[in-house]
Amino acid sequence: MFNSIRLYSRIGAKKYKKLPPVRMKKPKKNEGQPLPIFDYGTSSKDHRIYVWGLANHGGLGTAGRTRRKDGYNFIAKPSRLFFGEHHQVTDIACGYGFTLLGVNSKDKNIVYGNGINTDSQLGFDANDFKHKVTGQTGQLPLARPIPLPLKENSSKVLGLAAGRAHSLILTSEGVFTLGNNAYGQCGRSIIEEENHFESHVIFHIPEINGQKIAAVSAGQDHSIFLTEQGQVYACGWGADGQTGLGHYNNQWKPELVKGEVEGEKIIKVAGISDCVLALSESGKVYGWGNSEYGQLPVQTDNYQVNTAIELSDFSEFGHVVDVAAGGSFCMALTETGDVYTWGYGILGFGPRVTKVQMPTQIPNTLFGRNPYQPDIKVEKIYCGINYMCAVTNQGELYTWGRNAYGYLGLGHCKDQFFPLKVAMGAKVEKVACGVDHTVALCRAFI
């Protein structure tokens, strides 16, 4: 049996035309039953990269639409970088105007880079001459592979770190260092008046004192290596004590950090400038380096601390699970999701509070916790030179601090005096902070 429905379409203002009847099929026997659900797993498109901040140096790796301020191009809110959908990105790092991207690859192209390359911190490739920006070869506007002397195609990226003009790439074959080595930050002998521009030098550190390297961290001109046994080694510029080696000289060979950190199993080291924080397995926090802004509890007039000292204030706050250090301030995170900041700058307590000597908690309500959502808590923290970031267990990103070129991702260039949520189109897994640009590694919301 068929049902007929007569349809009419209006022609002009008064006339109608009769259309042939539409035949409706009988419902099938299984109609109305639940459809089967198929799980196809994840794909590379589930990995997303978002970038924002200053664009002139190429660190954003995108030729997308930008705004202009005082002659500078910038992106003030998260912009999707489609490189992340064509490559399965596993790690990210931001240097001073450049970006590193670790990818899961079947060949030896496991690290890509874009941005400033004046000191070969992104390696040298003859094809770079095809990508000149404003007549220079020292900038890469789009990500290209960094040629590493790997032995195996199965090598993986295990960690990335980027300083002012040098890069640390931790792989399953050890650490590869490249870029400026004027202070020994690449872990190799210092060559006087070495020309780093268009350099082919990539140094390999397979291990340190027979120990495998588990993580790497880079300050402005120094490097830190964390071994699987929890020992901390450092090299590079030491004028502010940032190497923690008990002196203020430049050190090219990685040596064991001295002080109260000795004998402790360290699980994380952080510091983007010249102050370093270290976190032990037991939740203790240690620090060394520049303390001119009250980052470390110094008892003398010497604000350059060249050995590790414990920040004992945290003994009453609970177990610390994460630390971060910026240009003039520090952060710590407890297992209950409480965020503490101290030092000098925009610390998250409003426009009138610019200096805090003791670690002070930012109210959890500013990160979305309330009586209707009591389970929301911060899980990860990050520092740029002039700003801070926090990521919650919901994958939401909060930023605050200086914001000259929109590197807070809030859609404007005004300073932000307390944490504010960034409008993201995906779940944030990791954030990399530079001087004036930010990169976020994300996954699609399920």
Secondary structure as UniProt FT lines:
FT   STRAND          4..5
FT   STRAND          8..11
FT   TURN            12..14
FT   STRAND          15..18
FT   STRAND          22..23
FT   TURN            29..32
FT   HELIX           44..46
FT   STRAND          47..54
FT   TURN            56..57
FT   TURN            59..60
FT   STRAND          67..69
FT   TURN            70..71
FT   STRAND          72..81
FT   HELIX           83..86
FT   STRAND          89..94
FT   STRAND          98..103
FT   STRAND          111..116
FT   TURN            118..119
FT   TURN            121..122
FT   HELIX           126..131
FT   TURN            134..135
FT   STRAND          139..145
FT   TURN            153..154
FT   STRAND          157..162
FT   STRAND          166..171
FT   TURN            172..173
FT   STRAND          174..179
FT   TURN            182..183
FT   TURN            185..186
FT   TURN            192..193
FT   TURN            197..198
FT   STRAND          203..205
FT   TURN            209..210
FT   STRAND          213..218
FT   STRAND          222..227
FT   TURN            228..229
FT   STRAND          232..236
FT   TURN            239..240
FT   TURN            242..243
FT   STRAND          251..256
FT   TURN            260..263
FT   STRAND          266..270
FT   STRAND          275..280
FT   TURN            281..282
FT   STRAND          285..290
FT   TURN            292..293
FT   STRAND          304..310
FT   HELIX           312..316
FT   STRAND          320..325
FT   STRAND          329..334
FT   TURN            335..336
FT   STRAND          339..344
FT   TURN            351..352
FT   STRAND          355..362
FT   HELIX           364..367
FT   TURN            371..372
FT   TURN            374..375
FT   STRAND          378..383
FT   STRAND          387..392
FT   TURN            393..394
FT   STRAND          397..401
FT   TURN            404..405
FT   TURN            407..408
FT   STRAND          416..421
FT   STRAND          427..433
FT   STRAND          437..443
//
